[in-house]
């Protein structure tokens, strides 16, 4: 629950493994991580949603004031209070 003019931002990984270029980029990035992160970050990406999946889930919800955006490997969901 937010204040009258509040906003909640949810950030998660974006599932990008369906693209071979992204797989290579993620593999390269993980080479600079410690062992635990190198093993777990790719699993977290595989467990994440795609933009169409997020939009479908939101269409089932009762939320009406939200915006979905994306960048390099993240999905951001901004949910605004109706009073904003």
C-alpha positions as a Markdown table, in Angstrom:
| # | Residue | x | y | z |
|---|---|---|---|---|
| 1 | Unk | 0.0 | 0.0 | 0.0 |
| 2 | Unk | 1.3 | 3.4 | -0.9 |
| 3 | Unk | 0.4 | 6.9 | 0.1 |
| 4 | Unk | -2.0 | 8.9 | -2.1 |
| 5 | Unk | 0.8 | 9.9 | -4.4 |
| 6 | Unk | 3.0 | 6.9 | -3.9 |
| 7 | Unk | 4.7 | 4.5 | -6.3 |
| 8 | Unk | 6.0 | 1.0 | -5.9 |
| 9 | Unk | 8.8 | -0.2 | -8.2 |
| 10 | Unk | 9.5 | -3.8 | -8.7 |
| 11 | Unk | 12.7 | -4.8 | -10.5 |
| 12 | Unk | 13.5 | -8.3 | -11.7 |
| 13 | Unk | 15.8 | -10.0 | -14.2 |
| 14 | Unk | 14.4 | -10.5 | -17.7 |
| 15 | Unk | 14.5 | -13.9 | -19.2 |
| 16 | Unk | 16.8 | -13.4 | -22.2 |
| 17 | Unk | 18.2 | -16.9 | -22.8 |
| 18 | Unk | 16.1 | -17.5 | -25.8 |
| 19 | Unk | 18.7 | -15.4 | -27.7 |
| 20 | Unk | 22.1 | -17.0 | -28.3 |
| 21 | Unk | 23.8 | -13.6 | -28.2 |
| 22 | Unk | 22.4 | -13.0 | -24.7 |
| 23 | Unk | 23.6 | -16.4 | -23.6 |
| 24 | Unk | 27.1 | -15.5 | -24.7 |
| 25 | Unk | 27.0 | -12.1 | -23.0 |
| 26 | Unk | 25.7 | -13.6 | -19.7 |
| 27 | Unk | 28.3 | -16.3 | -19.9 |
| 28 | Unk | 31.0 | -13.7 | -20.3 |
| 29 | Unk | 29.7 | -11.5 | -17.5 |
| 30 | Unk | 29.6 | -14.5 | -15.1 |
| 31 | Unk | 33.3 | -15.1 | -15.7 |
| 32 | Unk | 33.9 | -12.1 | -13.5 |
| 33 | Unk | 31.7 | -13.2 | -10.7 |
| 34 | Unk | 32.5 | -15.4 | -7.7 |
| 35 | Unk | 31.5 | -19.0 | -7.9 |
| 36 | Unk | 28.2 | -18.7 | -6.1 |
| 37 | Unk | 26.9 | -15.8 | -8.3 |
| 38 | Unk | 28.3 | -17.5 | -11.4 |
| 39 | Unk | 26.2 | -20.6 | -10.7 |
| 40 | Unk | 23.0 | -18.8 | -9.4 |
| 41 | Unk | 22.6 | -15.7 | -11.7 |
| 42 | Unk | 21.9 | -17.7 | -14.9 |
| 43 | Unk | 19.4 | -19.8 | -12.9 |
| 44 | Unk | 17.7 | -16.6 | -11.7 |
| 45 | Unk | 17.5 | -15.4 | -15.3 |
| 46 | Unk | 15.9 | -18.7 | -16.4 |
| 47 | Unk | 13.3 | -18.4 | -13.6 |
| 48 | Unk | 12.4 | -14.8 | -14.6 |
| 49 | Unk | 9.6 | -13.6 | -16.8 |
| 50 | Unk | 9.6 | -12.2 | -20.3 |
| 51 | Unk | 7.8 | -8.9 | -21.1 |
| 52 | Unk | 4.8 | -10.6 | -22.7 |
| 53 | Unk | 4.5 | -12.9 | -19.7 |
| 54 | Unk | 4.5 | -9.9 | -17.3 |
| 55 | Unk | 1.9 | -8.1 | -19.4 |
| 56 | Unk | -0.3 | -11.2 | -19.4 |
| 57 | Unk | -0.1 | -11.6 | -15.6 |
| 58 | Unk | -0.9 | -7.9 | -15.2 |
| 59 | Unk | -3.9 | -8.2 | -17.5 |
| 60 | Unk | -5.3 | -10.8 | -15.0 |
| 61 | Unk | -4.8 | -8.4 | -12.1 |
| 62 | Unk | -7.0 | -5.6 | -10.8 |
| 63 | Unk | -4.1 | -3.1 | -11.2 |
| 64 | Unk | -4.9 | -0.2 | -13.4 |
| 65 | Unk | -2.1 | 2.4 | -12.8 |
| 66 | Unk | 1.1 | 0.6 | -13.8 |
| 67 | Unk | 3.9 | 0.9 | -16.4 |
| 68 | Unk | 6.2 | -1.9 | -17.5 |
| 69 | Unk | 9.6 | -0.9 | -18.8 |
| 70 | Unk | 12.8 | -2.8 | -19.6 |
| 71 | Unk | 16.5 | -2.1 | -20.1 |
| 72 | Unk | 19.6 | -4.3 | -20.6 |
| 73 | Unk | 18.6 | -7.3 | -18.5 |
| 74 | Unk | 15.9 | -6.0 | -16.2 |
| 75 | Unk | 12.1 | -5.6 | -16.1 |
| 76 | Unk | 10.8 | -2.7 | -14.1 |
| 77 | Unk | 7.2 | -2.5 | -13.0 |
| 78 | Unk | 6.0 | 0.8 | -11.5 |
| 79 | Unk | 2.6 | 0.7 | -9.8 |
| 80 | Unk | 1.2 | 4.2 | -9.0 |
| 81 | Unk | -1.5 | 4.9 | -6.5 |
| 82 | Unk | -4.8 | 5.9 | -8.2 |
| 83 | Unk | -4.5 | 9.4 | -6.7 |
| 84 | Unk | -1.3 | 10.3 | -8.5 |
